[in-house]
Amino acid sequence: MNMAVTRLAVTKEALFWSHNFHLMPSYSNYYLHMVSD
């Protein structure tokens, strides 16, 4: 039971980070466009 909960938490965190890293370039480009304008 404890192992399953830990494994689920790790999986959710991995998905969270992969999602964030996927979006990061978009945020960077948006920020750069705002600054250049």
ZISULZI-V270979 format. One record per pair of residues at least 24 apart in sequence whose ideal C-beta (glycine too) atoms are under 7 Angstrom apart, sorted by the first residue. I is the first residue (numbers start at 1). J is the second residue. D is the distance in Angstrom with one decimal. If there is no record, write none. Layout:
i->(I I)
j->(J J)
d->(D D)
This chain:
none
